[in-house]
Amino acid sequence: MEQSTNDQIKGKLHEVKGSVKETVGHVTNSPDLEADGRTEKLAGKVQGKIGDFEKILGD
C-alpha cells in the first residue's frame, strides 16, 4: 500500500476515534476527554491532508 493511501486511512481512523472521544466527553461531562477528542480529530484531518498532498506529489 502506498504511503499516501496509508496516511489517508490512518487520518480517517483518527478523525473517527476523535469524534467518538469528543462525543463521549460531552455526554459524560468530561472536558478533558472532549478536548482530547477534538485534538485527535484535528490531527487526523492533518494526516489525511498530508496523504492527499503526497498523492499529488507522486509519493
Secondary structure, 3 states (H helix, E strand, C coil): CCHHHHHHHHHHHHHHHHHHHHHHHHHCCCHHHHHHHHHHHHHHHHHHHHHHHHHHHCC
